[in-house]
């Protein structure tokens, strides 16, 4: 975790402390109202699920009425609360501004831009605070079942909790989000980052042929959301440079209408 991410997460933790929020789950609607942010629901452009608006000195958040799940909506709202609270994010807004953020699958995917990354960090910390989530994560064996259980407890999307799980575990784990057979996002755990070959998988790379994830993607049109598959694969199938005989556990879940697959890779 870099210095700026630590500052952003501390900002979210400080906000929870000031408002005496305990949980889980955390209620972002209540937090927004306590901060004087007016929340409305409306139709937004395709792929946009929330926006922070400014009119003079007043601020509010408009949330899309087409958010597919409550976890998706909660992350979208928490993301905009992040923009409202983080240093430097409001200064770029003109007196009359609608700031839209691309949100897909309950996770702000425009993480290439620093402000969006920061709002994502803030949202994940707000909804699954480290002091509450980390002890639970570290008691659980890494699995999609564990991620699903935590997502229910914290009222988050599977995607957000899959990423959060990798951030908080003390195991060698990587969470991978893929779309149409290509990598959308990879979140390695701290111990995974220590491996020499951890950086060989990049956003945009094709999902390796013959893996559990590639088979699930191929069969996805006939599956219901939430269906999982698992298997044992060679680490080298996913990561160039991995030891040739090292095996890892691969478990994937089809996220239904989102069109994405969440994959958990676990090394012994």
Helices and strands as residue ranges (DSSP letters): H 3-18, H 28-34, E 38-42, E 48-55, E 58-64, H 70-85, E 96-102, H 114-127, H 130-139, H 144-154, H 158-168, E 172-179, E 182-188, H 190-193, G 198-200, H 212-219, G 220-222, E 228-234, H 235-238, E 247-254, G 256-258, E 260-267
